[in-house]
């Protein structure tokens, strides 16, 4: 995913992060390209 949080507000970013964590916990590998160190 390239910049998956770009253009999202804080609430939306947290919701996407939670969803990505659920996917990763299910055994999937995720590759994110993030330029914001705090988001990484």
CHARMM internal coordinates of N, CA and C (Angstrom, degrees):
IC EDIT
DIST 1 N 1 CA 1.4312
DIST 1 CA 1 C 1.5217
ANGL 1 N 1 CA 1 C 107.38
DIST 1 C 2 N 1.3037
ANGL 1 CA 1 C 2 N 115.80
DIHE 1 N 1 CA 1 C 2 N 135.16
DIST 2 N 2 CA 1.4616
ANGL 1 C 2 N 2 CA 121.23
DIHE 1 CA 1 C 2 N 2 CA 179.57
DIST 2 CA 2 C 1.5227
ANGL 2 N 2 CA 2 C 109.03
DIHE 1 C 2 N 2 CA 2 C -103.46
DIST 2 C 3 N 1.3216
ANGL 2 CA 2 C 3 N 115.37
DIHE 2 N 2 CA 2 C 3 N 112.64
DIST 3 N 3 CA 1.4659
ANGL 2 C 3 N 3 CA 122.46
DIHE 2 CA 2 C 3 N 3 CA 178.44
DIST 3 CA 3 C 1.5345
ANGL 3 N 3 CA 3 C 111.71
DIHE 2 C 3 N 3 CA 3 C 51.23
DIST 3 C 4 N 1.3274
ANGL 3 CA 3 C 4 N 117.92
DIHE 3 N 3 CA 3 C 4 N 61.69
DIST 4 N 4 CA 1.4690
ANGL 3 C 4 N 4 CA 119.96
DIHE 3 CA 3 C 4 N 4 CA -175.99
DIST 4 CA 4 C 1.5296
ANGL 4 N 4 CA 4 C 114.60
DIHE 3 C 4 N 4 CA 4 C -66.93
DIST 4 C 5 N 1.3381
ANGL 4 CA 4 C 5 N 117.98
DIHE 4 N 4 CA 4 C 5 N -14.85
DIST 5 N 5 CA 1.4586
ANGL 4 C 5 N 5 CA 120.83
DIHE 4 CA 4 C 5 N 5 CA -177.99
DIST 5 CA 5 C 1.5263
ANGL 5 N 5 CA 5 C 112.72
DIHE 4 C 5 N 5 CA 5 C -104.64
DIST 5 C 6 N 1.3111
ANGL 5 CA 5 C 6 N 116.40
DIHE 5 N 5 CA 5 C 6 N 1.71
DIST 6 N 6 CA 1.4653
ANGL 5 C 6 N 6 CA 121.32
DIHE 5 CA 5 C 6 N 6 CA -177.92
DIST 6 CA 6 C 1.5268
ANGL 6 N 6 CA 6 C 110.26
DIHE 5 C 6 N 6 CA 6 C -62.59
DIST 6 C 7 N 1.3124
ANGL 6 CA 6 C 7 N 116.17
DIHE 6 N 6 CA 6 C 7 N 125.35
DIST 7 N 7 CA 1.4605
ANGL 6 C 7 N 7 CA 121.55
DIHE 6 CA 6 C 7 N 7 CA 177.24
DIST 7 CA 7 C 1.5200
ANGL 7 N 7 CA 7 C 114.45
DIHE 6 C 7 N 7 CA 7 C 85.79
DIST 7 C 8 N 1.3409
ANGL 7 CA 7 C 8 N 117.66
DIHE 7 N 7 CA 7 C 8 N 1.25
DIST 8 N 8 CA 1.4579
ANGL 7 C 8 N 8 CA 120.64
DIHE 7 CA 7 C 8 N 8 CA -179.88
DIST 8 CA 8 C 1.5195
ANGL 8 N 8 CA 8 C 110.56
DIHE 7 C 8 N 8 CA 8 C -96.67
DIST 8 C 9 N 1.3317
ANGL 8 CA 8 C 9 N 116.44
DIHE 8 N 8 CA 8 C 9 N 148.74
DIST 9 N 9 CA 1.4585
ANGL 8 C 9 N 9 CA 118.95
DIHE 8 CA 8 C 9 N 9 CA 173.62
DIST 9 CA 9 C 1.5300
ANGL 9 N 9 CA 9 C 108.73
DIHE 8 C 9 N 9 CA 9 C -81.44
DIST 9 C 10 N 1.3010
ANGL 9 CA 9 C 10 N 117.36
DIHE 9 N 9 CA 9 C 10 N 177.81
DIST 10 N 10 CA 1.4603
ANGL 9 C 10 N 10 CA 121.83
DIHE 9 CA 9 C 10 N 10 CA -174.57
DIST 10 CA 10 C 1.5283
ANGL 10 N 10 CA 10 C 111.62
DIHE 9 C 10 N 10 CA 10 C -60.52
DIST 10 C 11 N 1.3116
ANGL 10 CA 10 C 11 N 117.87
DIHE 10 N 10 CA 10 C 11 N -43.39
DIST 11 N 11 CA 1.4710
ANGL 10 C 11 N 11 CA 121.34
DIHE 10 CA 10 C 11 N 11 CA -179.83
DIST 11 CA 11 C 1.5179
ANGL 11 N 11 CA 11 C 110.57
DIHE 10 C 11 N 11 CA 11 C -62.36
DIST 11 C 12 N 1.3152
ANGL 11 CA 11 C 12 N 116.58
DIHE 11 N 11 CA 11 C 12 N -45.41
DIST 12 N 12 CA 1.4621
ANGL 11 C 12 N 12 CA 120.54
DIHE 11 CA 11 C 12 N 12 CA 179.97
DIST 12 CA 12 C 1.5253
ANGL 12 N 12 CA 12 C 111.20
DIHE 11 C 12 N 12 CA 12 C -65.37
DIST 12 C 13 N 1.3278
ANGL 12 CA 12 C 13 N 116.79
DIHE 12 N 12 CA 12 C 13 N -40.05
DIST 13 N 13 CA 1.4651
ANGL 12 C 13 N 13 CA 120.77
DIHE 12 CA 12 C 13 N 13 CA 178.14
DIST 13 CA 13 C 1.5178
ANGL 13 N 13 CA 13 C 110.53
DIHE 12 C 13 N 13 CA 13 C -60.25
DIST 13 C 14 N 1.3261
ANGL 13 CA 13 C 14 N 117.15
DIHE 13 N 13 CA 13 C 14 N -44.39
DIST 14 N 14 CA 1.4644
ANGL 13 C 14 N 14 CA 120.69
DIHE 13 CA 13 C 14 N 14 CA 178.99
DIST 14 CA 14 C 1.5251
ANGL 14 N 14 CA 14 C 111.68
DIHE 13 C 14 N 14 CA 14 C -63.64
DIST 14 C 15 N 1.3218
ANGL 14 CA 14 C 15 N 117.06
DIHE 14 N 14 CA 14 C 15 N -37.88
DIST 15 N 15 CA 1.4675
ANGL 14 C 15 N 15 CA 120.58
DIHE 14 CA 14 C 15 N 15 CA 178.91
DIST 15 CA 15 C 1.5280
ANGL 15 N 15 CA 15 C 110.80
DIHE 14 C 15 N 15 CA 15 C -66.08
DIST 15 C 16 N 1.3293
ANGL 15 CA 15 C 16 N 116.74
DIHE 15 N 15 CA 15 C 16 N -41.58
DIST 16 N 16 CA 1.4646
ANGL 15 C 16 N 16 CA 120.40
DIHE 15 CA 15 C 16 N 16 CA 178.70
DIST 16 CA 16 C 1.5197
ANGL 16 N 16 CA 16 C 110.11
DIHE 15 C 16 N 16 CA 16 C -67.02
DIST 16 C 17 N 1.3407
ANGL 16 CA 16 C 17 N 117.20
DIHE 16 N 16 CA 16 C 17 N -41.22
DIST 17 N 17 CA 1.4643
ANGL 16 C 17 N 17 CA 120.50
DIHE 16 CA 16 C 17 N 17 CA 177.68
DIST 17 CA 17 C 1.5261
ANGL 17 N 17 CA 17 C 110.67
DIHE 16 C 17 N 17 CA 17 C -59.59
DIST 17 C 18 N 1.3218
ANGL 17 CA 17 C 18 N 117.26
DIHE 17 N 17 CA 17 C 18 N -42.87
DIST 18 N 18 CA 1.4657
ANGL 17 C 18 N 18 CA 120.92
DIHE 17 CA 17 C 18 N 18 CA 179.54
DIST 18 CA 18 C 1.5276
ANGL 18 N 18 CA 18 C 110.20
DIHE 17 C 18 N 18 CA 18 C -63.21
DIST 18 C 19 N 1.3100
ANGL 18 CA 18 C 19 N 117.01
DIHE 18 N 18 CA 18 C 19 N -41.98
DIST 19 N 19 CA 1.4603
ANGL 18 C 19 N 19 CA 120.88
DIHE 18 CA 18 C 19 N 19 CA 178.93
DIST 19 CA 19 C 1.5299
ANGL 19 N 19 CA 19 C 111.07
DIHE 18 C 19 N 19 CA 19 C -63.88
DIST 19 C 20 N 1.3287
ANGL 19 CA 19 C 20 N 116.95
DIHE 19 N 19 CA 19 C 20 N -43.30
DIST 20 N 20 CA 1.4637
ANGL 19 C 20 N 20 CA 120.80
DIHE 19 CA 19 C 20 N 20 CA 179.03
DIST 20 CA 20 C 1.5227
ANGL 20 N 20 CA 20 C 111.04
DIHE 19 C 20 N 20 CA 20 C -64.27
DIST 20 C 21 N 1.3286
ANGL 20 CA 20 C 21 N 117.21
DIHE 20 N 20 CA 20 C 21 N -37.29
DIST 21 N 21 CA 1.4672
ANGL 20 C 21 N 21 CA 120.11
DIHE 20 CA 20 C 21 N 21 CA 176.79
DIST 21 CA 21 C 1.5229
ANGL 21 N 21 CA 21 C 111.02
DIHE 20 C 21 N 21 CA 21 C -63.67
DIST 21 C 22 N 1.3384
ANGL 21 CA 21 C 22 N 116.74
DIHE 21 N 21 CA 21 C 22 N -41.30
DIST 22 N 22 CA 1.4630
ANGL 21 C 22 N 22 CA 120.49
DIHE 21 CA 21 C 22 N 22 CA 178.35
DIST 22 CA 22 C 1.5288
ANGL 22 N 22 CA 22 C 110.55
DIHE 21 C 22 N 22 CA 22 C -61.27
DIST 22 C 23 N 1.3206
ANGL 22 CA 22 C 23 N 116.12
DIHE 22 N 22 CA 22 C 23 N -42.93
DIST 23 N 23 CA 1.4608
ANGL 22 C 23 N 23 CA 120.64
DIHE 22 CA 22 C 23 N 23 CA 179.77
DIST 23 CA 23 C 1.5275
ANGL 23 N 23 CA 23 C 109.70
DIHE 22 C 23 N 23 CA 23 C -63.12
DIST 23 C 24 N 1.3318
ANGL 23 CA 23 C 24 N 116.82
DIHE 23 N 23 CA 23 C 24 N -44.83
DIST 24 N 24 CA 1.4641
ANGL 23 C 24 N 24 CA 120.89
DIHE 23 CA 23 C 24 N 24 CA -179.61
DIST 24 CA 24 C 1.5278
ANGL 24 N 24 CA 24 C 111.21
DIHE 23 C 24 N 24 CA 24 C -64.85
DIST 24 C 25 N 1.3215
ANGL 24 CA 24 C 25 N 117.49
DIHE 24 N 24 CA 24 C 25 N -39.19
DIST 25 N 25 CA 1.4625
ANGL 24 C 25 N 25 CA 120.87
DIHE 24 CA 24 C 25 N 25 CA 178.82
DIST 25 CA 25 C 1.5213
ANGL 25 N 25 CA 25 C 111.50
DIHE 24 C 25 N 25 CA 25 C -66.08
DIST 25 C 26 N 1.3177
ANGL 25 CA 25 C 26 N 116.58
DIHE 25 N 25 CA 25 C 26 N -22.63
DIST 26 N 26 CA 1.4498
ANGL 25 C 26 N 26 CA 121.46
DIHE 25 CA 25 C 26 N 26 CA 177.81
DIST 26 CA 26 C 1.5180
ANGL 26 N 26 CA 26 C 113.32
DIHE 25 C 26 N 26 CA 26 C -80.31
DIST 26 C 27 N 1.3295
ANGL 26 CA 26 C 27 N 116.63
DIHE 26 N 26 CA 26 C 27 N 2.67
DIST 27 N 27 CA 1.4541
ANGL 26 C 27 N 27 CA 120.75
DIHE 26 CA 26 C 27 N 27 CA 175.53
DIST 27 CA 27 C 1.5211
ANGL 27 N 27 CA 27 C 114.93
DIHE 26 C 27 N 27 CA 27 C 100.85
DIST 27 C 28 N 1.2972
ANGL 27 CA 27 C 28 N 117.75
DIHE 27 N 27 CA 27 C 28 N 5.17
DIST 28 N 28 CA 1.4663
ANGL 27 C 28 N 28 CA 120.37
DIHE 27 CA 27 C 28 N 28 CA 178.88
DIST 28 CA 28 C 1.5209
ANGL 28 N 28 CA 28 C 110.49
DIHE 27 C 28 N 28 CA 28 C -90.72
DIST 28 C 29 N 1.3098
ANGL 28 CA 28 C 29 N 115.40
DIHE 28 N 28 CA 28 C 29 N 145.74
DIST 29 N 29 CA 1.4573
ANGL 28 C 29 N 29 CA 120.95
DIHE 28 CA 28 C 29 N 29 CA 174.57
DIST 29 CA 29 C 1.5293
ANGL 29 N 29 CA 29 C 108.08
DIHE 28 C 29 N 29 CA 29 C -93.38
DIST 29 C 30 N 1.3106
ANGL 29 CA 29 C 30 N 116.42
DIHE 29 N 29 CA 29 C 30 N 139.13
DIST 30 N 30 CA 1.4595
ANGL 29 C 30 N 30 CA 121.74
DIHE 29 CA 29 C 30 N 30 CA 179.47
DIST 30 CA 30 C 1.5212
ANGL 30 N 30 CA 30 C 109.29
DIHE 29 C 30 N 30 CA 30 C -122.56
DIST 30 C 31 N 1.3055
ANGL 30 CA 30 C 31 N 116.75
DIHE 30 N 30 CA 30 C 31 N 138.63
DIST 31 N 31 CA 1.4523
ANGL 30 C 31 N 31 CA 122.19
DIHE 30 CA 30 C 31 N 31 CA 175.93
DIST 31 CA 31 C 1.5209
ANGL 31 N 31 CA 31 C 107.48
DIHE 30 C 31 N 31 CA 31 C -119.17
DIST 31 C 32 N 1.3303
ANGL 31 CA 31 C 32 N 115.11
DIHE 31 N 31 CA 31 C 32 N 116.99
DIST 32 N 32 CA 1.4560
ANGL 31 C 32 N 32 CA 120.51
DIHE 31 CA 31 C 32 N 32 CA -178.11
DIST 32 CA 32 C 1.5147
ANGL 32 N 32 CA 32 C 109.49
DIHE 31 C 32 N 32 CA 32 C -116.94
DIST 32 C 33 N 1.3144
ANGL 32 CA 32 C 33 N 115.65
DIHE 32 N 32 CA 32 C 33 N 139.12
DIST 33 N 33 CA 1.4592
ANGL 32 C 33 N 33 CA 122.06
DIHE 32 CA 32 C 33 N 33 CA 172.26
DIST 33 CA 33 C 1.5230
ANGL 33 N 33 CA 33 C 106.37
DIHE 32 C 33 N 33 CA 33 C -108.25
DIST 33 C 34 N 1.3323
ANGL 33 CA 33 C 34 N 115.61
DIHE 33 N 33 CA 33 C 34 N 108.39
DIST 34 N 34 CA 1.4556
ANGL 33 C 34 N 34 CA 121.04
DIHE 33 CA 33 C 34 N 34 CA -175.10
DIST 34 CA 34 C 1.5283
ANGL 34 N 34 CA 34 C 108.68
DIHE 33 C 34 N 34 CA 34 C -130.86
DIST 34 C 35 N 1.3247
ANGL 34 CA 34 C 35 N 116.41
DIHE 34 N 34 CA 34 C 35 N 129.08
DIST 35 N 35 CA 1.4601
ANGL 34 C 35 N 35 CA 120.51
DIHE 34 CA 34 C 35 N 35 CA -179.23
DIST 35 CA 35 C 1.5214
ANGL 35 N 35 CA 35 C 112.54
DIHE 34 C 35 N 35 CA 35 C -97.56
DIST 35 C 36 N 1.3337
ANGL 35 CA 35 C 36 N 117.18
DIHE 35 N 35 CA 35 C 36 N -11.07
DIST 36 N 36 CA 1.4503
ANGL 35 C 36 N 36 CA 121.06
DIHE 35 CA 35 C 36 N 36 CA 177.12
DIST 36 CA 36 C 1.5223
ANGL 36 N 36 CA 36 C 108.89
DIHE 35 C 36 N 36 CA 36 C -90.80
DIST 36 C 37 N 1.3289
ANGL 36 CA 36 C 37 N 116.79
DIHE 36 N 36 CA 36 C 37 N 112.44
DIST 37 N 37 CA 1.4609
ANGL 36 C 37 N 37 CA 121.35
DIHE 36 CA 36 C 37 N 37 CA -175.99
DIST 37 CA 37 C 1.5262
ANGL 37 N 37 CA 37 C 111.62
DIHE 36 C 37 N 37 CA 37 C -60.08
DIST 37 C 38 N 1.3288
ANGL 37 CA 37 C 38 N 117.80
DIHE 37 N 37 CA 37 C 38 N -36.26
DIST 38 N 38 CA 1.4684
ANGL 37 C 38 N 38 CA 119.94
DIHE 37 CA 37 C 38 N 38 CA -179.34
DIST 38 CA 38 C 1.5225
ANGL 38 N 38 CA 38 C 111.69
DIHE 37 C 38 N 38 CA 38 C -64.77
DIST 38 C 39 N 1.3348
ANGL 38 CA 38 C 39 N 118.29
DIHE 38 N 38 CA 38 C 39 N -33.95
DIST 39 N 39 CA 1.4609
ANGL 38 C 39 N 39 CA 121.90
DIHE 38 CA 38 C 39 N 39 CA 178.15
DIST 39 CA 39 C 1.5159
ANGL 39 N 39 CA 39 C 111.72
DIHE 38 C 39 N 39 CA 39 C -74.08
DIST 39 C 40 N 1.3223
ANGL 39 CA 39 C 40 N 116.52
DIHE 39 N 39 CA 39 C 40 N -33.55
DIST 40 N 40 CA 1.4492
ANGL 39 C 40 N 40 CA 120.96
DIHE 39 CA 39 C 40 N 40 CA -179.22
DIST 40 CA 40 C 1.5106
ANGL 40 N 40 CA 40 C 110.13
DIHE 39 C 40 N 40 CA 40 C -67.11
END
COOR INIT
IC SEED 1 N 1 CA 1 C
IC BUILD
